[in-house]
Amino acid sequence: MECRLRIFVATSNPGKLADFSTAAEVHGIQVLPLPEINTIDPPEETGITFEENARLKADFYSRYAASEIVFADDSGFSVEALDGAPGVRSARYAEDAGIASSDPDQANNRLLLARAGNLPDSQRQAAFICVIAAARDGKTLQTFYGEARGWLLRAPCGAGGFGYDPLFYFPKLKKSFAELSREEKLKVSHRGEAFSKLLAWLAAS
């Protein structure tokens, strides 16, 4: 399908870029990384909620692409019995604990498994949460929420995905997120749900 609209995403994460691009292409929308985003000093993520951080990032980065729609997401993994942790600090979970690693995803997963080690199966409810904010010229236009609920596994399962995907069991498909193809995951994931709402909003604008 020919792309009729382009939007910029404020991330250099290859997993997120691939997810967003795959989902947008079928709607004729081209998702591009914000030009030279790696040369821009990122803003400090001071929000205490996913929405606050998503808005903060979208507003900040949209100032680097005049008149263009720029979107940013803030997402993370939440375990109910751990008071919602890792939560908004999901990407820096091990770093916050003083654990240095060349593989942050692996370090985050190991720390979470250790801290949840004593939780019985009945108390391992977990969710992936995502909020996407779309902004133009430094002002948020709209926000979109997505959530996927399931269970925290006791060991990684699957070789796909990224982040906490190997630890998240999704009951509806009886697989971990790391066992799903990108297309399967987009249909059920927190990021896929939030991004679908963004695409619907763009189509109606």
HELIX and SHEET records of a PDB file:
HELIX    1   1 PRO A   14  GLU A   25  1                                  12    
HELIX    2   2 ILE A   37  THR A   39  5                                   3    
HELIX    3   3 PHE A   50  SER A   62  1                                  13    
HELIX    4   4 GLU A   80  LEU A   82  5                                   3    
HELIX    5   5 GLY A   87  ARG A   92  5                                   6    
HELIX    6   6 TYR A   93  ASP A   96  1                                   4    
HELIX    7   7 PRO A  104  ARG A  115  1                                  12    
HELIX    8   8 ASP A  121  GLN A  123  5                                   3    
HELIX    9   9 ASP A  165  LEU A  167  5                                   3    
HELIX   10  10 PHE A  177  GLU A  179  5                                   3    
HELIX   11  11 ARG A  182  VAL A  188  1                                   7    
HELIX   12  12 HIS A  190  ALA A  204  1                                  15    
SHEET    1   A 7 ILE A  29  PRO A  33  0                                        
SHEET    2   A 7 LEU A   5  VAL A   9  1                                        
SHEET    3   A 7 ILE A  69  VAL A  79  1                                        
SHEET    4   A 7 GLN A 125  ARG A 136 -1                                        
SHEET    5   A 7 LYS A 139  LEU A 152 -1                                        
SHEET    6   A 7 PHE A 168  PHE A 170 -1                                        
SHEET    7   A 7 LYS A 175  SER A 176 -1                                        
END                                                                             
